[in-house]
Amino acid sequence: MAKLPTITDSRTAALFTLNGIPRFHEALPLALQHVVAMIVGCVTPAIIVAGAAGLSQADRVLLIQASLIAAALGTFLQLYPIGNPYGLHLGAGLPVIFGVSFAYVPTMQSLAGTYGISSILGAQICGGFCAILVGLTIRKIRRFFPPLVAGTVVFTIGLSLYPIAINYMAGGTGNPTYGQWQNWVVALFTLGVVTFFTHFGKGILRLASILAGILAGYILSLFLGMVQFNSVASAGYFQPPQILHFELEFDISACVAISLLFIINSVQAIGDFSATTAGAMDRQPTSDELHGAIVGLGASNILGSFLGFLSTSTFGQNVGIVTTTKVINKATLALAGSIILIAGLLPKFSALLTTIPYAVLGGATVSVFASIAMTGIKLALSDGMHSRNTAIIGLSVAIGMGLSAAPETLLLFPDWVSEIFGKAPVVAASIIAISLNILLPKKQEDTL
């Protein structure tokens, strides 16, 4: 089992088990730190896509609120699976938080300007069925994703999140105050508080170190005049999702592009679920868990198309929180899902959460992203640091991250190539890691 903090109280110890009911006052701050870590990242894709599609203000609000409801429903399904655990079932029963994925943003942004939201939602149905197909065959294809490959994917995910954290620390790309000293002061102060409570805090303060950092950074940003409440004043009080508000359209090119991303994202989901179990539970996910996870991902996205939800997946920053705190209690994460659902139904509440400055979130999550990367390294090298293993990890990460750092090298290729391989490093890294693991001979080697 994973090494847990020394806890003598049985109700507190429930935090470190999948089942059981911890005390509300102990679970609440841990749930809140999951919410504040994902809230901006969850609604930002909707903001970007809505802008690219030229939606009205009312439709933008619907798309943003739908993102939060989608995250909550996806989280609940993964925490509490539906169906026969030994046959076809939806959900993994593992401690993860879902949200609208940035992995789809570049393609959705491009499609939104050309085809509109309706084509994206139609293509999402096709992608959902592709994910279900991957989930149904996971028992047969899982041999292509041993710890070496899964760890390489997790490591790449962690590395690809670093620019997001740094851009957040600088104030958020596109923000007029991007790079100004106030953002760096707040971000570094937040990081300092998180680091202090992580290493010197005790009990619940140590477990909720990320939330403590966010609260401290938020207070400082208030004094510096960095928090604006205009969005709260203009937001409504209640807004349920609307069925087929955006309608559904099916365009072949959009369906192909989104479906390919769903297949690749299923591989990334394997990495996220592997990071969760390896980092917080000291084991690999079972084939049944991966089956339910990916089938549930596909099914929830198909349903989401009818409710106006954009594509969802596991959130890497929340995987990092689970692996850092070792809090795997499903009731605690369900509480986080409930808060996210409330945010989706009560626009004023979600608007208040989105007033947290990017600099605060960047300072709080950079250590979380680092934890993801280190978990990936640990998982990838669990079989030893042999020349074969290091070659697979090094080449996969080098090409995946290299292409994303220099996407202009793909300009002579078709647009879909540059969109996928130039903006999603985990795609190239996954393909290369799987291929090299099949092609390179396995033999006894001296450890480096």
MINUBA-584326 format. One line per 8 residues: their letters; for each residue x negated, y negated, z of C-alpha. Coordinates in steps of 0.05 Angstrom, whole numbers, plus 5000, padded with zeros to 4 digits. Example, Ala and Ser with C-alpha at 12.3 -4.5 7.8 and 13.67 -1.06 7.14 Angstrom:
2
AS) 4754,5090,5156 ~ 4727,5021,5143
//
This chain:
448
MAKLPTIT) 5000,5000,5000 ~ 4980,4928,4990 ~ 4947,4896,5050 ~ 4999,4854,5087 ~ 4992,4801,5140 ~ 4995,4828,5211 ~ 5069,4824,5229 ~ 5099,4855,5291
DSRTAALF) 5171,4830,5285 ~ 5214,4878,5245 ~ 5258,4823,5216 ~ 5197,4785,5192 ~ 5166,4850,5166 ~ 5227,4858,5121 ~ 5197,4802,5078 ~ 5144,4852,5055
TLNGIPRF) 5192,4908,5036 ~ 5237,4912,4976 ~ 5300,4923,5017 ~ 5321,4897,5085 ~ 5349,4830,5108 ~ 5299,4780,5136 ~ 5318,4719,5178 ~ 5350,4665,5136
HEALPLAL) 5305,4610,5163 ~ 5244,4651,5142 ~ 5271,4672,5075 ~ 5296,4603,5054 ~ 5229,4567,5048 ~ 5200,4626,5010 ~ 5260,4626,4963 ~ 5254,4551,4954
QHVVAMIV) 5182,4554,4933 ~ 5202,4603,4878 ~ 5255,4553,4855 ~ 5211,4492,4855 ~ 5155,4530,4819 ~ 5200,4549,4761 ~ 5254,4494,4757 ~ 5218,4445,4711
GCVTPAII) 5187,4500,4669 ~ 5256,4531,4660 ~ 5292,4468,4636 ~ 5234,4439,4595 ~ 5242,4488,4536 ~ 5316,4468,4532 ~ 5297,4394,4532 ~ 5246,4406,4476
VAGAAGLS) 5292,4448,4433 ~ 5352,4402,4443 ~ 5309,4343,4420 ~ 5285,4381,4359 ~ 5357,4399,4341 ~ 5382,4328,4351 ~ 5436,4348,4400 ~ 5482,4297,4433
QADRVLLI) 5471,4279,4506 ~ 5530,4322,4527 ~ 5503,4382,4489 ~ 5434,4371,4518 ~ 5462,4375,4588 ~ 5499,4439,4570 ~ 5435,4471,4543 ~ 5394,4451,4604
QASLIAAA) 5447,4475,4654 ~ 5455,4540,4614 ~ 5380,4552,4622 ~ 5386,4554,4698 ~ 5447,4599,4697 ~ 5411,4646,4649 ~ 5351,4648,4696 ~ 5396,4665,4755
LGTFLQLY) 5434,4720,4719 ~ 5370,4750,4690 ~ 5339,4750,4760 ~ 5399,4784,4792 ~ 5400,4838,4739 ~ 5326,4854,4749 ~ 5333,4855,4825 ~ 5396,4897,4827
PIGNPYGL) 5398,4943,4765 ~ 5462,4968,4734 ~ 5471,5040,4712 ~ 5440,5108,4725 ~ 5368,5099,4750 ~ 5349,5164,4716 ~ 5383,5149,4649 ~ 5403,5086,4612
HLGAGLPV) 5402,5027,4660 ~ 5393,4952,4659 ~ 5342,4921,4706 ~ 5279,4944,4740 ~ 5295,4935,4814 ~ 5230,4896,4822 ~ 5217,4827,4853 ~ 5214,4780,4793
IFGVSFAY) 5243,4713,4774 ~ 5270,4701,4704 ~ 5272,4636,4666 ~ 5273,4607,4596 ~ 5206,4627,4566 ~ 5155,4579,4537 ~ 5132,4636,4492 ~ 5191,4623,4445
VPTMQSLA) 5187,4547,4446 ~ 5142,4534,4385 ~ 5184,4579,4340 ~ 5250,4555,4369 ~ 5228,4483,4361 ~ 5212,4495,4288 ~ 5277,4533,4275 ~ 5319,4481,4312
GTYGISSI) 5299,4426,4264 ~ 5312,4470,4203 ~ 5370,4515,4221 ~ 5399,4487,4286 ~ 5415,4517,4354 ~ 5468,4565,4325 ~ 5416,4601,4284 ~ 5370,4608,4344
LGAQICGG) 5425,4639,4385 ~ 5444,4686,4328 ~ 5372,4707,4319 ~ 5368,4718,4394 ~ 5419,4774,4388 ~ 5374,4810,4338 ~ 5315,4799,4384 ~ 5353,4827,4442
FCAILVGL) 5367,4891,4405 ~ 5293,4897,4387 ~ 5275,4890,4461 ~ 5326,4944,4478 ~ 5294,4990,4426 ~ 5226,4979,4459 ~ 5256,4994,4527 ~ 5289,5058,4503
TIRKIRRF) 5223,5084,4475 ~ 5178,5058,4531 ~ 5168,5128,4559 ~ 5137,5150,4493 ~ 5098,5087,4477 ~ 5075,5071,4548 ~ 5011,5110,4535 ~ 4990,5052,4491
FPPLVAGT) 4993,5006,4551 ~ 4946,5035,4605 ~ 4920,4990,4661 ~ 4863,4968,4616 ~ 4911,4940,4564 ~ 4963,4914,4613 ~ 4909,4880,4654 ~ 4880,4847,4592
VVFTIGLS) 4950,4820,4576 ~ 4959,4795,4647 ~ 4891,4762,4646 ~ 4907,4727,4580 ~ 4973,4704,4609 ~ 4937,4673,4668 ~ 4886,4639,4624 ~ 4941,4612,4577
LYPIAINY) 4977,4581,4636 ~ 4916,4540,4657 ~ 4927,4484,4606 ~ 4999,4478,4630 ~ 4976,4467,4701 ~ 4923,4417,4681 ~ 4971,4379,4637 ~ 5021,4378,4694
MAGGTGNP) 4967,4352,4741 ~ 4954,4295,4692 ~ 5028,4277,4692 ~ 5057,4320,4637 ~ 5044,4316,4562 ~ 5083,4261,4530 ~ 5093,4223,4595 ~ 5074,4149,4590
TYGQWQNW) 5034,4156,4654 ~ 4996,4217,4629 ~ 4924,4217,4655 ~ 4932,4158,4703 ~ 4897,4160,4770 ~ 4962,4166,4810 ~ 4977,4233,4779 ~ 4909,4261,4796
VVALFTLG) 4912,4235,4867 ~ 4979,4268,4878 ~ 4959,4332,4843 ~ 4894,4340,4881 ~ 4928,4322,4947 ~ 4981,4375,4933 ~ 4928,4426,4916 ~ 4890,4409,4979
VVTFFTHF) 4952,4420,5023 ~ 4967,4486,4988 ~ 4895,4510,4997 ~ 4894,4488,5071 ~ 4957,4525,5090 ~ 4938,4586,5048 ~ 4872,4595,5085 ~ 4884,4562,5153
GKGILRLA) 4959,4566,5163 ~ 4993,4620,5204 ~ 5058,4658,5197 ~ 5112,4626,5155 ~ 5069,4564,5141 ~ 5017,4607,5106 ~ 5070,4645,5067 ~ 5104,4581,5046
SILAGILA) 5039,4543,5031 ~ 5062,4527,4960 ~ 5127,4496,4984 ~ 5089,4457,5038 ~ 5043,4429,4984 ~ 5101,4410,4940 ~ 5137,4374,4997 ~ 5074,4337,5017
GYILSLFL) 5059,4317,4945 ~ 5131,4296,4935 ~ 5129,4250,4996 ~ 5064,4219,4971 ~ 5092,4209,4902 ~ 5153,4173,4932 ~ 5106,4123,4965 ~ 5070,4113,4899
GMVQFNSV) 5136,4099,4862 ~ 5130,4161,4818 ~ 5199,4189,4831 ~ 5259,4165,4791 ~ 5331,4182,4811 ~ 5366,4157,4748 ~ 5380,4228,4725 ~ 5414,4244,4791
ASAGYFQP) 5461,4184,4787 ~ 5482,4200,4716 ~ 5492,4275,4726 ~ 5561,4306,4736 ~ 5584,4346,4796 ~ 5605,4413,4766 ~ 5596,4444,4698 ~ 5608,4518,4682
PQILHFEL) 5578,4551,4619 ~ 5620,4549,4556 ~ 5629,4610,4513 ~ 5608,4601,4440 ~ 5602,4526,4448 ~ 5545,4526,4397 ~ 5573,4583,4355 ~ 5529,4636,4324
EFDISACV) 5495,4637,4256 ~ 5449,4690,4227 ~ 5392,4669,4182 ~ 5344,4724,4159 ~ 5280,4684,4169 ~ 5302,4661,4238 ~ 5322,4732,4258 ~ 5254,4760,4235
AISLLFII) 5214,4707,4272 ~ 5253,4712,4338 ~ 5256,4789,4335 ~ 5180,4793,4328 ~ 5172,4748,4388 ~ 5219,4792,4429 ~ 5178,4853,4413 ~ 5114,4818,4434
NSVQAIGD) 5148,4788,4495 ~ 5167,4858,4516 ~ 5093,4874,4518 ~ 5082,4810,4560 ~ 5138,4833,4606 ~ 5100,4898,4617 ~ 5041,4855,4637 ~ 5083,4813,4685
FSATTAGA) 5116,4873,4717 ~ 5048,4907,4722 ~ 5019,4844,4755 ~ 5076,4844,4805 ~ 5069,4916,4826 ~ 4993,4917,4823 ~ 4984,4851,4860 ~ 5038,4858,4913
MDRQPTSD) 5053,4933,4918 ~ 4986,4964,4900 ~ 5014,5009,4845 ~ 5033,5010,4772 ~ 5107,5004,4751 ~ 5140,5070,4734 ~ 5166,5086,4664 ~ 5237,5083,4691
ELHGAIVG) 5224,5013,4719 ~ 5195,4989,4654 ~ 5253,5021,4616 ~ 5304,4983,4658 ~ 5264,4919,4657 ~ 5259,4914,4581 ~ 5329,4941,4566 ~ 5356,4891,4617
LGASNILG) 5316,4835,4585 ~ 5346,4851,4517 ~ 5417,4859,4542 ~ 5416,4795,4582 ~ 5392,4756,4522 ~ 5446,4785,4478 ~ 5499,4763,4528 ~ 5464,4696,4536
SFLGFLST) 5472,4681,4462 ~ 5547,4678,4471 ~ 5540,4631,4531 ~ 5489,4584,4500 ~ 5429,4611,4538 ~ 5360,4605,4506 ~ 5313,4665,4508 ~ 5291,4686,4578
STFGQNVG) 5235,4727,4607 ~ 5195,4737,4670 ~ 5161,4674,4696 ~ 5086,4681,4706 ~ 5082,4628,4761 ~ 5132,4666,4803 ~ 5094,4731,4791 ~ 5035,4693,4820
IVTTTKVI) 5074,4673,4881 ~ 5095,4745,4894 ~ 5024,4770,4886 ~ 4996,4714,4930 ~ 5046,4719,4988 ~ 5061,4794,4982 ~ 5134,4777,4996 ~ 5172,4828,4953
NKATLALA) 5238,4827,4991 ~ 5295,4829,4940 ~ 5343,4790,4986 ~ 5293,4733,4989 ~ 5287,4730,4913 ~ 5363,4737,4906 ~ 5369,4676,4951 ~ 5323,4640,4901
GSIILIAG) 5368,4664,4845 ~ 5429,4638,4882 ~ 5398,4569,4889 ~ 5381,4569,4815 ~ 5453,4588,4798 ~ 5479,4531,4841 ~ 5432,4484,4805 ~ 5461,4508,4740
LLPKFSAL) 5533,4498,4762 ~ 5521,4432,4799 ~ 5483,4385,4753 ~ 5469,4334,4807 ~ 5433,4386,4848 ~ 5390,4410,4790 ~ 5376,4338,4771 ~ 5349,4326,4842
LTTIPYAV) 5302,4385,4834 ~ 5277,4358,4768 ~ 5256,4293,4800 ~ 5194,4329,4827 ~ 5136,4297,4788 ~ 5095,4340,4741 ~ 5032,4322,4780 ~ 5061,4355,4843
LGGATVSV) 5079,4418,4806 ~ 5011,4421,4772 ~ 4974,4415,4838 ~ 5017,4468,4869 ~ 5015,4519,4813 ~ 4943,4517,4789 ~ 4922,4565,4844 ~ 4981,4609,4828
FASIAMTG) 4959,4615,4755 ~ 4889,4631,4779 ~ 4919,4687,4820 ~ 4952,4716,4758 ~ 4887,4716,4720 ~ 4849,4749,4777 ~ 4903,4802,4784 ~ 4895,4817,4710
IKLALSDG) 4820,4825,4717 ~ 4829,4872,4777 ~ 4880,4913,4739 ~ 4839,4916,4674 ~ 4776,4938,4711 ~ 4811,4988,4757 ~ 4779,5044,4716 ~ 4710,5015,4722
MHSRNTAI) 4668,4962,4687 ~ 4643,5004,4629 ~ 4618,4976,4562 ~ 4681,5002,4527 ~ 4727,4968,4577 ~ 4690,4902,4576 ~ 4688,4902,4500 ~ 4764,4911,4496
IGLSVAIG) 4777,4857,4548 ~ 4725,4809,4521 ~ 4744,4814,4447 ~ 4819,4812,4460 ~ 4816,4751,4504 ~ 4764,4717,4461 ~ 4806,4722,4397 ~ 4872,4709,4431
MGLSAAPE) 4849,4647,4469 ~ 4803,4625,4412 ~ 4860,4623,4361 ~ 4904,4583,4409 ~ 4848,4534,4421 ~ 4835,4525,4346 ~ 4903,4536,4311 ~ 4880,4495,4251
TLLLFPDW) 4838,4555,4230 ~ 4904,4589,4209 ~ 4932,4533,4166 ~ 4919,4571,4101 ~ 4962,4629,4126 ~ 5039,4630,4123 ~ 5072,4585,4175 ~ 5097,4644,4216
VSEIFGKA) 5025,4668,4226 ~ 5001,4601,4254 ~ 5064,4594,4295 ~ 5056,4661,4329 ~ 4981,4674,4333 ~ 4960,4601,4339 ~ 5007,4583,4395 ~ 5016,4647,4434
PVVAASII) 4948,4676,4454 ~ 4980,4736,4488 ~ 5005,4761,4420 ~ 4936,4768,4388 ~ 4905,4792,4453 ~ 4958,4846,4461 ~ 4952,4872,4390 ~ 4876,4874,4393
AISLNILL) 4874,4906,4462 ~ 4923,4961,4440 ~ 4885,4973,4375 ~ 4816,4976,4406 ~ 4840,5022,4461 ~ 4864,5071,4407 ~ 4804,5064,4361 ~ 4744,5061,4408
PKKQEDTL) 4720,5130,4431 ~ 4729,5148,4504 ~ 4666,5177,4533 ~ 4627,5180,4598 ~ 4588,5116,4607 ~ 4546,5085,4660 ~ 4580,5029,4699 ~ 4551,4961,4680
//
